[in-house]
Amino acid sequence: MVVSVLCVRLPLNMEGGELVLKANKRHLGQTQPQINTLLHFQGDLTHAVNPVKTPGYRLSLVCEQYNLTDGEQEKIPH
């Protein structure tokens, strides 16, 4: 699985809100969101967003992309 995150809107001068990535409880890194930035990462990574300390709205679009077998796809309700 791959996860894609598009940052659409952020509060002005936002503090916090970093995306944190971990594997097996080991910190891999973090990134500060930027408007109109698309980020892809492995879906099996543990991920979280640090609290936003600035008033206002944060809008992100998230897409989880799966590579399913035919058998797995047949089990999905239509």
ChimeraX attribute file (.defattr): number of C-alpha atoms within 10 A of each C-alpha:
attribute: neighborCount
match mode: 1-to-1
recipient: residues
	/A:1	13
	/A:2	14
	/A:3	16
	/A:4	17
	/A:5	18
	/A:6	18
	/A:7	18
	/A:8	15
	/A:9	16
	/A:10	19
	/A:11	14
	/A:12	11
	/A:13	8
	/A:14	17
	/A:15	14
	/A:16	14
	/A:17	19
	/A:18	17
	/A:19	17
	/A:20	17
	/A:21	19
	/A:22	15
	/A:23	12
	/A:24	9
	/A:25	9
	/A:26	9
	/A:27	12
	/A:28	12
	/A:29	11
	/A:30	16
	/A:31	12
	/A:32	13
	/A:33	23
	/A:34	14
	/A:35	13
	/A:36	12
	/A:37	11
	/A:38	15
	/A:39	14
	/A:40	13
	/A:41	14
	/A:42	14
	/A:43	14
	/A:44	12
	/A:45	17
	/A:46	15
	/A:47	16
	/A:48	13
	/A:49	15
	/A:50	14
	/A:51	11
	/A:52	16
	/A:53	11
	/A:54	15
	/A:55	12
	/A:56	11
	/A:57	12
	/A:58	17
	/A:59	12
	/A:60	17
	/A:61	11
	/A:62	14
	/A:63	12
	/A:64	13
	/A:65	12
	/A:66	10
	/A:67	9
	/A:68	10
	/A:69	8
	/A:70	8
	/A:71	8
	/A:72	9
	/A:73	10
	/A:74	10
	/A:75	8
	/A:76	7
	/A:77	5
	/A:78	4
